[in-house]
Amino acid sequence: MTEVPSARGAEVGRRIGVGLMYGLWKPRVLGAWRVPADGPVIYAVNHSHNIDGPMVMGVAPRPTHFLIKKEAFVGPLGRFLTGIGQLEVDRHSTDRTAIARALGVLENGGVLGIFPEGTRGEGDFASLRAGLAYFAVRSGAPIVPVAVLGSTDRPGRLINALPPLRSRVDVVFGDPFDAGDGSGRRTRKALDEATERIQKQLTAHLENARRLTSR
């Protein structure tokens, strides 16, 4: 039986994230009330900077289990990520263990965080992988689009790899939506159609978030 990551661990991670993110930067959170208060949810987060995941963990209204590349799970950091309920995934193969654990999070009514672009890039949702559609269609969980803006505006003076300390980072949560067409189909065609629907929704949310925040 596949072990599902600890909800308690994810709550600990959220509390640590709150302290770090609000202590080091000035997050402005918009639309958090749109996140369903209970039941399974998938956050679809744009990804342009390493702090995007921790930022969402710290400002989101519910504890989050992110799918994170296995390369990050090395030494003390790996043990820490596992301890706070994060999910190790091999991006270069069909990682059945990670899939089962992620579905377990949703079956238990938890929040799964996914970077649908698969890797850090422009953060514009231009290239989506099919994983997000699979989890959404398979679980029936609604997707909440999340736009993180401002993390790449300029490098920090103390640490180039991080945004300037005490700079503003905007996190905008969108309206939840269903990826499937209601038929429950999980065929390749159904997943391709779901991916197309998801991309339209995420792109529209990002455009709206940029208008709201003037980013």
Secondary structure by P-SEA (a helix, b strand, c coil): ccccccaaaaaaaaaaaaaaaaacbbbbbccccccccccbbbbbccccccaaaaaaaacccbbbbbbccccccccaaaaaaaaabbbbbcccccaaaaaaaaaaaaaabbbbbbcccccccccccccccaaaaaaaaaacbbbbbbbbccccccccccccccccccbbbbbbbcbbbbcccccccccaaaaaaaaaaaaaaaaaaaaaaaaaacc
